[in-house]
Amino acid sequence: MYALFASLVLLAAAETAPAPVKSIPDTEAVKYLKSNQGEVTEWSKALRQLELGQQRFQQGNSILNAPRITTTGAFQETPEQAKARAQKIIDEGKAQMATATATLDRLRRVALARYVDSTKTVNLTENLTQSKLGYCLNLASVRLQKIARDGGYKTHHIVGSITVLNDGKILKTPAVTESLRASWVKADPAGLASVPESGYSYKVGSGLTAPQLSKEWTVVSPRSTTVVWVEVYGLNNDNSLTLLLVRMADAYTMRLIGSEIYLTTFNPADNLSKIYNATLNLRDEKSFLPRLSLSTDWVVSYDRTNPLMANALLRHLCLSDSKVGVGASQSLFDVLGGDAPGLDGAKANWKIASLEGTDLNKNFKITCEASGADVVDVGLLSIKLEEQTKSRETTKAPAETTKRPTK
């Protein structure tokens, strides 16, 4: 189960300032060869040729080192003739090995170049401009509805919202839920389900293929029904700066399919003396997330002891900027309560440690671990806020560093 994770551990477990990479194990090199360009076939043929050359070389040495006798009969051969035949076999083996080794070395260099390129440090970055709450919810509704339409989803449940205060306390915030519902209806009311009389709760019944969020509806297949919720994270004590995340998941697979993030406030706009921009960044030291997203379907769980805001930010970057699978059960449990959340097929676990920072500059160390494998030091997650020095209309857009539109 953890073979891929172990291979990524091997590739990621380098010092902060490693010596130049001169080679990688052949078991890793072959993963960087392209089958559609014939490289994998060429590699296999060269390995076979090397094996045959070694066999010829060993055969010749066995004949050369055999006792010197003269044979008789149909295969009469003098010691000198046997020696000459052995040397010929040895030379043939050497030639085969030399040709195969040259091919393998060339392919190793190709693989190494791709490895170096794919394991370089990358920054997953998003720039956020402080905006009014209503605008953020309206934009999130439009974008998530488009994702749902493109995915073939017909029914949508807006299930709730939470606010995580700066001190870590979690509050249910039904007013925010209703604000999102109003924005969703304004964008497109089609398919929005009414709130069940019994409400929503995370339940895992025996024999069920997927968690059920209400007694009054059951999801029987993927790509049919979405669940949508809001998470708000206070950045300072008076809530003048908050992060708003609007999430959408497949109600059957419990996989996140959409995530929108905004910098906003819950204070009246006319009371704001300062407007801020925020930069969300994950410095991935060895391209761990991009490589994980290119592998098989990997989901990593989020340790319950991690800072909740850091979990939320990493979920967003995993889905939006690297396409690593993100389970929804842990988040929905925080929003709805109910049974203990499942791991949604997670094979490893994110561990996040808070580093020294301020309300306007928060930093977290990200590692990843799986049972039976070494811990991977992924990199530094940060969110930095800076006061706008000019009006929004005259401020120039920052240099393009994100993969998604600036919000």
C-alpha positions in Angstrom: 0.0 0.0 0.0 2.8 2.4 0.9 5.2 1.6 -2.0 4.5 4.9 -3.7 4.7 6.8 -0.5 8.0 5.2 0.3 9.4 6.1 -3.1 8.3 9.7 -2.6 9.9 9.6 0.9 13.2 8.5 -0.8 13.0 11.4 -3.3 12.0 14.0 -0.7 14.3 13.0 2.2 17.1 15.4 1.2 18.9 18.0 3.3 17.8 21.6 3.1 21.0 22.3 1.1 21.8 18.9 -0.5 24.9 18.0 -2.5 24.3 18.0 -6.3 22.4 14.8 -7.3 24.6 12.6 -9.5 22.4 9.6 -9.7 19.1 8.0 -8.5 18.4 4.3 -8.0 17.4 2.4 -11.1 14.1 1.5 -9.5 13.3 5.3 -9.4 15.0 6.2 -12.7 12.6 3.9 -14.7 9.6 5.9 -13.2 10.9 9.0 -15.0 11.1 7.3 -18.5 8.3 7.7 -21.0 6.7 4.6 -22.4 5.0 6.6 -25.2 8.5 7.5 -26.5 9.9 4.0 -26.3 12.2 4.7 -23.4 10.7 2.1 -21.1 11.0 -0.6 -23.8 14.6 0.5 -24.6 15.4 0.3 -20.9 14.0 -3.3 -20.6 15.9 -4.4 -23.7 19.1 -2.9 -22.4 18.7 -4.7 -19.1 18.2 -8.0 -20.9 21.2 -7.4 -23.1 23.3 -6.6 -20.0 22.2 -9.8 -18.4 23.0 -11.9 -21.5 26.4 -10.2 -21.8 27.2 -11.1 -18.2 26.2 -14.6 -18.8 28.5 -14.8 -21.9 31.3 -13.2 -19.9 30.9 -15.8 -17.1 30.7 -18.7 -19.6 33.9 -17.6 -21.2 35.7 -17.3 -17.9 34.5 -20.8 -16.8 36.0 -22.3 -20.0 39.2 -20.2 -19.6 39.6 -21.4 -16.0 38.8 -25.1 -16.7 41.7 -27.7 -16.6 43.8 -27.7 -19.8 43.0 -31.0 -21.5 42.8 -32.2 -25.1 39.4 -33.4 -26.1 38.8 -36.1 -28.7 36.0 -37.2 -30.9 33.6 -35.0 -32.8 34.4 -32.0 -30.6 38.2 -32.5 -30.5 39.9 -29.3 -29.2 43.3 -28.5 -27.9 43.9 -26.4 -24.8 45.0 -23.5 -27.1 41.8 -23.8 -29.1 39.7 -23.9 -25.9 41.5 -20.8 -24.7 40.8 -18.9 -27.9 37.1 -19.9 -27.9 36.8 -18.8 -24.3 38.4 -15.4 -25.1 36.0 -15.0 -28.0 33.0 -15.6 -25.7 34.4 -13.2 -23.1 34.9 -10.5 -25.8 31.3 -11.0 -27.0 30.0 -10.7 -23.5 32.0 -7.5 -22.9 30.7 -6.0 -26.1 27.1 -6.7 -25.1 27.6 -5.3 -21.7 29.3 -2.2 -23.1 26.5 -1.5 -25.5 23.8 -2.1 -22.9 25.6 0.0 -20.3 25.9 2.9 -22.7 22.1 2.7 -23.3 21.3 2.5 -19.7 23.6 5.4 -18.8 22.0 7.6 -21.4 18.5 6.8 -20.1 19.7 7.3 -16.5 20.8 10.8 -17.5 17.4 11.5 -19.1 15.7 10.2 -15.9 18.0 12.2 -13.7 17.3 15.4 -15.5 13.5 14.9 -15.2 13.9 13.9 -11.5 15.8 17.1 -10.8 13.2 19.2 -12.6 10.3 17.5 -10.9 11.8 17.7 -7.4 12.8 21.3 -7.5 11.3 23.7 -4.9 7.9 25.0 -6.0 5.6 27.6 -4.4 1.9 27.1 -4.4 0.6 30.6 -4.0 -2.6 32.6 -4.0 -3.1 36.3 -3.6 -6.2 37.6 -1.8 -7.6 41.1 -1.7 -9.9 42.0 1.2 -13.5 42.1 -0.1 -17.0 42.5 1.4 -18.6 39.4 2.7 -21.6 39.6 0.3 -19.3 39.9 -2.7 -17.3 36.9 -1.6 -20.3 34.7 -1.1 -21.8 35.7 -4.5 -18.6 34.9 -6.3 -18.1 31.6 -4.5 -21.7 30.6 -5.4 -21.1 31.3 -9.1 -17.8 29.5 -9.3 -19.0 26.4 -7.3 -22.2 26.1 -9.4 -20.1 26.0 -12.6 -17.9 23.2 -11.1 -21.1 21.3 -10.2 -22.6 21.8 -13.7 -19.4 20.7 -15.4 -19.3 17.6 -13.2 -22.9 16.6 -13.9 -24.3 17.3 -10.4 -28.0 18.0 -10.2 -28.8 18.4 -6.5 -27.1 20.6 -3.9 -27.4 20.7 -0.1 -26.1 23.8 1.8 -25.5 22.0 5.1 -24.0 24.6 7.5 -21.1 26.8 8.6 -18.6 27.2 11.4 -16.5 30.1 12.6 -13.1 29.2 14.1 -12.0 32.0 16.4 -8.5 33.2 16.8 -8.2 31.3 20.0 -9.3 28.0 18.3 -12.9 27.9 19.6 -15.5 26.6 17.0 -18.9 28.3 16.8 -21.8 27.2 14.6 -22.9 30.2 12.6 -26.3 29.7 11.0 -26.5 33.3 9.9 -23.6 32.7 7.6 -25.3 29.6 6.2 -28.3 31.6 5.4 -26.2 34.3 3.7 -24.6 31.7 1.5 -28.1 30.2 0.7 -29.3 33.7 -0.4 -26.2 34.1 -2.6 -26.6 30.7 -4.1 -30.3 31.4 -5.0 -29.3 34.7 -6.5 -26.8 33.0 -8.7 -28.9 30.0 -9.8 -31.6 28.4 -7.6 -31.9 25.3 -9.7 -31.2 22.1 -7.8 -30.9 23.7 -4.4 -32.5 21.3 -1.9 -34.6 22.5 1.1 -33.2 21.9 4.5 -34.6 18.5 5.8 -37.0 18.8 8.8 -34.5 16.7 10.9 -31.6 18.9 9.8 -28.2 17.6 8.9 -25.8 15.4 10.8 -22.8 13.2 9.9 -23.9 9.5 10.3 -22.2 6.3 9.3 -24.7 3.5 9.4 -23.9 -0.2 9.1 -23.9 -1.5 5.5 -24.0 2.0 4.1 -21.6 2.7 1.2 -21.4 6.4 2.0 -22.0 8.6 5.1 -25.6 9.9 5.3 -26.1 13.6 6.2 -29.8 13.4 6.8 -32.5 10.8 7.6 -34.6 12.2 4.8 -32.3 11.7 1.8 -29.9 9.0 0.7 -27.2 9.3 -1.9 -26.9 6.2 -4.0 -24.3 7.2 -6.6 -21.4 9.6 -7.2 -21.7 12.7 -9.4 -25.3 13.3 -8.4 -25.4 15.3 -5.2 -23.1 17.9 -3.7 -22.9 19.2 -0.1 -21.8 22.8 0.4 -20.6 24.5 3.6 -18.7 27.5 4.9 -15.7 27.8 7.2 -14.6 31.1 8.6 -11.3 31.6 10.4 -10.5 34.7 12.5 -7.1 36.2 11.9 -7.4 38.7 14.8 -9.4 39.2 17.9 -12.0 41.7 16.7 -12.8 39.7 13.4 -11.9 42.7 11.3 -9.8 40.2 9.3 -11.1 36.8 8.5 -10.6 34.0 6.0 -13.7 32.7 4.3 -13.7 29.3 2.7 -16.7 27.9 0.9 -16.4 24.2 0.2 -18.2 21.7 -2.0 -18.0 17.9 -1.9 -19.5 14.9 -3.6 -22.0 13.6 -1.1 -21.3 10.0 -2.1 -17.6 9.8 -2.4 -16.9 12.3 0.4 -14.3 14.0 -1.8 -13.9 17.7 -2.0 -14.6 18.9 -5.5 -14.5 22.7 -5.0 -12.9 25.2 -2.6 -13.1 29.0 -2.7 -11.0 31.2 -0.3 -11.4 34.9 0.4 -10.1 37.5 2.7 -13.0 39.4 4.2 -14.5 41.0 7.4 -17.6 40.7 9.4 -17.4 44.3 10.5 -19.4 47.0 8.6 -17.4 48.1 5.6 -17.7 51.8 6.7 -15.9 51.0 10.0 -12.8 49.7 8.3 -9.8 52.0 8.6 -7.4 49.7 6.8 -7.7 47.3 3.8 -5.4 44.4 3.5 -4.0 42.0 0.9 -3.0 38.5 1.8 -0.6 36.0 0.3 -1.1 32.3 0.9 1.9 30.2 0.1 3.2 26.7 0.5 6.9 26.4 -0.2 7.1 22.7 -1.2 10.8 21.9 -1.0 10.8 18.8 -3.2 7.6 19.2 -5.3 6.0 16.7 -3.0 2.4 17.7 -3.7 2.7 17.9 -7.5 4.3 14.5 -7.7 1.7 13.1 -5.3 -1.0 14.4 -7.6 0.5 12.7 -10.6 0.6 9.3 -8.9 -2.4 7.0 -8.2 -5.4 8.4 -6.3 -3.8 9.6 -3.1 -5.8 11.0 -0.2 -4.0 12.3 2.9 -5.9 12.8 6.2 -5.5 15.9 8.4 -4.4 15.2 12.0 -7.0 16.4 14.5 -4.2 17.9 16.6 -3.1 20.2 13.8 -4.0 23.9 13.9 -7.5 24.1 12.4 -6.6 27.1 10.1 -3.5 25.3 8.8 -5.6 22.2 8.0 -8.1 24.4 6.1 -5.4 26.2 4.1 -3.6 23.0 3.2 -6.9 21.4 2.1 -7.5 24.3 -0.2 -4.0 24.3 -1.8 -4.1 20.5 -2.1 -7.3 20.6 -4.1 -7.0 23.9 -6.0 -3.3 24.1 -6.8 -2.0 20.5 -6.9 -5.1 18.3 -7.3 -4.2 16.0 -4.5 -7.4 14.2 -3.2 -9.1 15.8 -0.2 -11.6 13.9 1.9 -14.6 15.8 3.3 -15.6 13.8 6.3 -13.4 15.4 8.8 -14.6 18.9 7.8 -18.3 17.9 7.7 -18.0 16.4 11.2 -16.7 19.8 12.5 -19.6 21.5 10.8 -22.4 19.0 11.6 -21.3 16.8 14.4 -22.4 13.2 14.6 -20.5 10.0 14.3 -16.7 9.9 14.3 -15.4 10.9 10.8 -13.9 8.4 8.4 -10.6 8.9 6.6 -12.2 8.7 3.1 -9.5 6.3 1.9 -6.5 8.3 3.2 -3.2 6.4 3.1 -1.1 8.9 5.0 -1.5 11.8 7.4 -0.5 15.5 7.3 1.2 16.8 10.5 1.4 20.5 10.9 3.2 22.5 13.6 2.7 26.2 14.3 5.8 28.4 14.1 6.4 31.8 15.6 4.3 34.5 14.0 1.7 37.2 14.5 -1.9 37.9 13.5 -0.7 39.3 10.2 2.0 36.6 9.5 1.3 33.0 10.4 3.7 30.2 9.6 3.4 26.4 9.8 5.8 23.5 9.2 4.2 20.8 7.1 5.2 17.1 7.2 3.6 13.9 5.9 3.8 10.5 7.3 2.4 7.0 6.7 2.6 3.8 8.7 5.8 2.0 7.9 7.4 4.9 6.1 9.7 7.7 7.1 8.3 11.2 7.7 8.6 13.6 4.7 9.5 17.2 5.5 7.3 18.9 2.9 7.9 22.6 3.6 6.6 25.9 5.0 3.0 27.0 4.8 2.4 30.7 5.5 -0.2 33.4 5.2 1.0 37.0 5.3 -1.2 40.1 5.3 -0.1 43.6 4.3 -2.0 46.8 4.4 -2.9 48.3 1.1 -0.9 51.5 0.4 -3.1 52.7 -2.4 -6.8 52.6 -3.2 -8.0 49.4 -4.8 -8.7 51.1 -8.1 -5.2 52.5 -8.4 -3.2 49.5 -7.0 -1.4 47.6 -9.6 -1.9 43.8 -9.7 1.0 41.9 -8.2 3.2 39.7 -10.3 1.5 36.5 -11.4 2.5 33.7 -9.0 -0.7 31.7 -8.7 -2.3 29.0 -10.8 -5.8 30.4 -10.2 -7.4 33.9 -10.6 -6.5 36.4 -8.0 -9.5 36.9 -5.7 
